[in-house]
Amino acid sequence: MSKLVTQPPWEFLLSATPFALQSYELSRLNHAANLRKEIGRLLDEWIEENTCAMLARWLLERRVRSHRAPEPRRKGSAAARVSASDNLLAGGPGLGGPS
């Protein structure tokens, strides 16, 4: 990470030639663009890492649920209703479903 500068160089800016001001402006815009790219890369990496962690959590919870003894379901009760998430990956071997 680069050093954070909180104040612009006022003495330089007030006494600089138009060419020097243009050069300074371009260098600041370039630096801002580079920071934006870096933020984008970091955001993508953060999303990927969180996605992997959530997948691991989901698999852990799914294993815990599958090892518990199934509770008897009464017809018409809320427990008897099956949601789409209950059936997720229930279709094949190696995917968390029955082998």
N, C-alpha and C positions, 0 to 999 in steps of 0.2 A: 504494500500500500504506500501511496505517496504521502508526503508531508502536507498537512492541512494548513492552508494559508487563509487567515480570516480577513485580513485587510489588504486591499490592493496597494501597490507601491505608489502612494499619492505624489511624492516629490517627483518621481520619474514621469508619471502620467501628466502632471501639470506642466512640466518643462519639456516634454518630448516633442519631436517634430511630427508632422502628420504621417510621414512614412513609418516612424517608430511606433506610433499609435496603431497604425494599420497592422504592423507586424505583431504587436502585442495582442491585438484583437484576434488575429488569425491563430496565434499560438494558444490563446485561451479557448477558442472555439474547437480547435483540434483536441486539446486536453479534455474538454467537455464531451466530445464525441467518443474519445477513447474510454472515458469513464462510463458512458452509456453502454458501450459494447460489453465492458467488463460486468456491469450490473446485469445485463441480459444473460451472459454466460453463467453468472452466479445464481440468478433466478432459475434458469434451466436446471442447474445442478441441484439446487435446493428442492425443486419439484421432484426430480428423479429420486433423490435420497428419501424424501418423505413417502413417495409412492412405494419404494422397496420396503420401507419400515412398516407401512400400513398393510402391505401384502403379507409380510411375516406375522404381524399381529392377527390378521384375519385367519391365516393358516393355524396359528396357535389356538385361537378360540374355537375354530372348527374341530380341531383334534380333541380339545377338552370336551366339547359337546358330543362328539361321536363316541367317546369312552364312557360317558355317563349312561346309566341305565335309562331306557326310554320310559317316560311316564305314560300311564294309560290315558287315552284321550276319550272324552265323552263326546258323542255325536252332538253337533250343534254348538259345542263350547268354543271359546276363542282359541283354545289350544289345538282344537281339531282342524282349524283352518290352516291351509298351507299357503305360504307366500312364495313369490318367485325366487326370493333369496334363499329359501329353504331348499329349493331344487337346483340351485346354481352348482354346477360341476357334478351333479349327481349321475351323469350319463356315462361315465366310462372309467376304465382302470387307469390308474396313474393320475387322475384328475381330482381325487378326493372322494370319488363315488365308489359304489360297490365294485369289487373286482370279480 
